[in-house]
Each structure stands twice: as structure tokens, then as C-alpha cells.
Amino acid sequence: MEYQLQYLNENILHLCYNVSIMGTVELKNVISQYIENTSDDSVLLKVKALFELYLKKESEVEVPKVFHKLIERGLEDSKAGRIRSHKDVMVDVKKRYNIAG
């Protein structure tokens, strides 16, 4: 059994495994063992949230109305010529926050 845990950042733990060595059944067993052996509710809540997020169908994800309004506003600004290039914006950001480069 060859697998390792890697932290992608402080909030994301990634389980890496070699598919040719560890099959689905074995992977399920490893994950089940981790769940069975933990008493940390925060870990269990994260696992639960991960599965709920994975199982949620894309059609069930509701985009807030404010995002639709902001997109419409951006498209209207673009049609009216009220736009700035990414390059110009980045120049302003670097000046404002004193970023070299």
C-alpha cells in the first residue's frame, strides 16, 4: 500500500496514492480507518462537508442574484466602452500597494 498525505495549504489535505498499487476498495478501507480512529469532530465535519459538496449537483448550486447583476453591469460597461486593460489595472495596483515589478 503506497500513499501519502500532503498539505496543499493550511486548509486542504490531499491524499496521494498510486492507483496501480491501491485500488478503490483498499482506498475506501484506508479512509474508513482514518474516520474510525479519529475523535476530532472538526475533521469529521470537514469530511462530511467534502462529501456533501461532491454529491451536490451543479444544477443545485444557486448563484446569488447579486452576481448576476454584477455580470450584467460589467457587460453593459464593456459595451459602453467603460473598460480598462488588465495591464493598466495592475500598474495602478502596484503603485497603490507599493509592489515592485
HELIX and SHEET records of a PDB file:
HELIX    1   1 THR A   24  ASN A   37  1                                  14    
HELIX    2   2 ASP A   41  LEU A   55  1                                  15    
HELIX    3   3 GLU A   58  GLU A   60  5                                   3    
HELIX    4   4 LYS A   65  LYS A   79  1                                  15    
HELIX    5   5 HIS A   86  ARG A   96  1                                  11    
SHEET    1   A 2 TYR A   3  ASN A   9  0                                        
SHEET    2   A 2 ILE A  12  TYR A  17 -1                                        
END                                                                             
